Amino acid sequence: MYAAFLHEAVQLHGYPQFEGAARMMTDAGDMCRQFALACARAWKNKASDFNVGEIAFLVRTCADQEKRVFSLLKTSRLP
């Protein structure tokens, strides 16, 4: 949802400095969905083995991506 807001800020208000952040936030959202799916698979298949390392990697990757987005936004200046 925040990625959509950033895309809209670029299109409606002409803030091109948010374009990269919008793409990065979209990628973070995709990673969060992958994390949620991995968690759902693990929950659904309680009796079978699942890869905790994969789930941990996905959530860390998503958090790192979001951190990069907010660092980029923090250094961006509005006209």
C-alpha positions in Angstrom: 0.0 0.0 0.0 2.8 2.4 0.8 4.4 1.5 -2.6 1.2 2.6 -4.3 1.3 5.9 -2.4 4.9 6.5 -3.5 4.0 5.7 -7.2 1.1 8.1 -6.9 3.3 10.8 -5.5 5.6 10.4 -8.5 2.7 10.5 -11.0 0.4 13.1 -9.5 2.9 15.5 -7.9 6.0 15.0 -10.0 8.4 13.8 -7.3 10.7 11.6 -9.4 13.1 11.1 -6.4 10.4 8.7 -5.0 10.4 6.4 -8.1 13.3 4.3 -6.9 11.8 4.1 -3.4 8.4 3.0 -4.9 10.0 0.2 -6.9 12.0 -0.9 -3.8 8.9 -0.9 -1.6 7.1 -3.0 -4.2 9.9 -5.5 -4.0 9.7 -5.5 -0.2 5.9 -6.2 -0.5 6.6 -9.1 -2.8 9.1 -10.5 -0.3 6.6 -10.1 2.5 4.1 -12.1 0.6 6.7 -14.9 0.0 7.3 -14.8 3.8 3.6 -15.1 4.6 3.2 -18.0 2.1 6.1 -19.8 3.7 4.6 -19.3 7.1 1.2 -20.5 6.0 2.8 -23.6 4.4 4.6 -24.4 7.6 1.5 -23.9 9.7 -0.7 -26.0 7.4 1.8 -28.9 7.4 2.6 -28.9 11.1 3.5 -32.6 11.1 6.0 -32.4 8.2 9.3 -30.7 8.1 9.6 -27.2 6.9 12.6 -24.9 6.4 12.9 -22.4 9.3 16.0 -21.0 7.7 14.1 -20.1 4.6 11.4 -18.3 6.6 14.0 -16.4 8.6 15.9 -15.4 5.5 12.7 -14.1 3.9 11.7 -12.0 6.9 15.2 -10.6 7.2 15.4 -9.8 3.5 12.1 -8.0 3.7 13.2 -6.0 6.7 16.5 -5.0 5.1 14.7 -3.9 1.9 12.3 -1.7 3.9 15.2 -0.3 5.9 16.9 0.7 2.6 13.6 2.3 1.4 13.2 4.4 4.5 16.9 5.4 4.5 16.5 6.6 0.9 13.3 8.5 1.7 15.0 10.1 4.7 17.7 11.6 2.5 15.2 12.7 -0.3 14.3 16.4 -0.5 11.0 17.7 -1.7 11.2 20.7 -4.1 
